[in-house]
C-alpha cells in the first residue's frame, strides 16, 4: 500500500495542469509596452507586416480594436497563446 493518499496518475495530472496555468504580476495587461528588445514579436507567426506592425492574431485584433501593434515590435509584448494539442 502506498504511503501517499493519491495515485501517481493523479500527481502527474495535477502537475500538468499547474504547468498550463499562467501567472502574471498585478499590473500585467494582455498587451503592453516592454523595454526595447524585450519582445519576440519579430519571430511570431502572427506578425504579418513588420514595417507596418500588423498582427494577424484574431484575439489580439479583437482586444486591441485593430491589427496595428501600438508600439515598435521590439518594445511591445502581447499574450495571446493558443492551447497546445494534448496527445492522448
BAMI-539684 format. One record per residue (C-alpha): residue number from 0; residue in three letters; x, y, z. Coordinates in steps of 0.25 Angstrom, whole numbers. Layout:
BEGIN
{dolo->NUM margu->ALA x->X y->Y z->Z}
...
END
This chain:
BEGIN
{dolo->0 margu->UNK x->0 y->0 z->0}
{dolo->1 margu->UNK x->5 y->14 z->-4}
{dolo->2 margu->UNK x->8 y->24 z->8}
{dolo->3 margu->UNK x->2 y->35 z->-1}
{dolo->4 margu->UNK x->-13 y->38 z->-2}
{dolo->5 margu->UNK x->-12 y->40 z->-17}
{dolo->6 margu->UNK x->-8 y->31 z->-29}
{dolo->7 margu->UNK x->4 y->34 z->-38}
{dolo->8 margu->UNK x->-6 y->37 z->-49}
{dolo->9 margu->UNK x->-13 y->48 z->-40}
{dolo->10 margu->UNK x->0 y->54 z->-37}
{dolo->11 margu->UNK x->4 y->55 z->-52}
{dolo->12 margu->UNK x->-9 y->61 z->-56}
{dolo->13 margu->UNK x->-9 y->71 z->-45}
{dolo->14 margu->UNK x->6 y->75 z->-49}
{dolo->15 margu->UNK x->2 y->76 z->-64}
{dolo->16 margu->UNK x->-10 y->86 z->-60}
{dolo->17 margu->UNK x->-1 y->94 z->-52}
{dolo->18 margu->UNK x->9 y->96 z->-63}
{dolo->19 margu->UNK x->-2 y->101 z->-72}
{dolo->20 margu->UNK x->-7 y->112 z->-63}
{dolo->21 margu->UNK x->0 y->125 z->-66}
{dolo->22 margu->UNK x->3 y->135 z->-55}
{dolo->23 margu->UNK x->5 y->150 z->-57}
{dolo->24 margu->UNK x->8 y->162 z->-48}
{dolo->25 margu->UNK x->-3 y->170 z->-43}
{dolo->26 margu->UNK x->0 y->181 z->-53}
{dolo->27 margu->UNK x->0 y->172 z->-65}
{dolo->28 margu->UNK x->-8 y->175 z->-78}
{dolo->29 margu->UNK x->-11 y->165 z->-89}
{dolo->30 margu->UNK x->-3 y->175 z->-98}
{dolo->31 margu->UNK x->7 y->185 z->-93}
{dolo->32 margu->UNK x->20 y->193 z->-95}
{dolo->33 margu->UNK x->33 y->186 z->-91}
{dolo->34 margu->UNK x->47 y->191 z->-90}
{dolo->35 margu->UNK x->53 y->191 z->-104}
{dolo->36 margu->UNK x->58 y->177 z->-108}
{dolo->37 margu->UNK x->48 y->171 z->-98}
{dolo->38 margu->UNK x->39 y->165 z->-109}
{dolo->39 margu->UNK x->39 y->154 z->-118}
{dolo->40 margu->UNK x->28 y->159 z->-128}
{dolo->41 margu->UNK x->38 y->159 z->-139}
{dolo->42 margu->UNK x->39 y->144 z->-139}
{dolo->43 margu->UNK x->24 y->142 z->-136}
{dolo->44 margu->UNK x->16 y->134 z->-147}
{dolo->45 margu->UNK x->5 y->144 z->-146}
{dolo->46 margu->UNK x->13 y->156 z->-150}
{dolo->47 margu->UNK x->8 y->159 z->-164}
{dolo->48 margu->UNK x->16 y->172 z->-167}
{dolo->49 margu->UNK x->28 y->177 z->-158}
{dolo->50 margu->UNK x->29 y->190 z->-165}
{dolo->51 margu->UNK x->14 y->194 z->-163}
{dolo->52 margu->UNK x->14 y->186 z->-149}
{dolo->53 margu->UNK x->2 y->177 z->-154}
{dolo->54 margu->UNK x->-2 y->166 z->-145}
{dolo->55 margu->UNK x->-11 y->155 z->-151}
{dolo->56 margu->UNK x->-15 y->148 z->-137}
{dolo->57 margu->UNK x->-30 y->149 z->-137}
{dolo->58 margu->UNK x->-30 y->150 z->-121}
{dolo->59 margu->UNK x->-21 y->162 z->-122}
{dolo->60 margu->UNK x->-28 y->169 z->-132}
{dolo->61 margu->UNK x->-41 y->167 z->-125}
{dolo->62 margu->UNK x->-35 y->172 z->-111}
{dolo->63 margu->UNK x->-27 y->184 z->-118}
{dolo->64 margu->UNK x->-38 y->188 z->-127}
{dolo->65 margu->UNK x->-29 y->188 z->-139}
{dolo->66 margu->UNK x->-18 y->179 z->-145}
{dolo->67 margu->UNK x->-7 y->190 z->-143}
{dolo->68 margu->UNK x->2 y->188 z->-132}
{dolo->69 margu->UNK x->3 y->201 z->-124}
{dolo->70 margu->UNK x->18 y->201 z->-122}
{dolo->71 margu->UNK x->30 y->197 z->-129}
{dolo->72 margu->UNK x->30 y->182 z->-130}
{dolo->73 margu->UNK x->43 y->181 z->-121}
{dolo->74 margu->UNK x->36 y->189 z->-110}
{dolo->75 margu->UNK x->22 y->182 z->-109}
{dolo->76 margu->UNK x->18 y->169 z->-104}
{dolo->77 margu->UNK x->5 y->162 z->-105}
{dolo->78 margu->UNK x->0 y->150 z->-98}
{dolo->79 margu->UNK x->-10 y->142 z->-108}
{dolo->80 margu->UNK x->-6 y->128 z->-106}
{dolo->81 margu->UNK x->-13 y->116 z->-112}
{dolo->82 margu->UNK x->-14 y->103 z->-104}
{dolo->83 margu->UNK x->-5 y->92 z->-108}
{dolo->84 margu->UNK x->-11 y->80 z->-114}
{dolo->85 margu->UNK x->-11 y->69 z->-104}
{dolo->86 margu->UNK x->-7 y->55 z->-108}
{dolo->87 margu->UNK x->-16 y->44 z->-103}
END
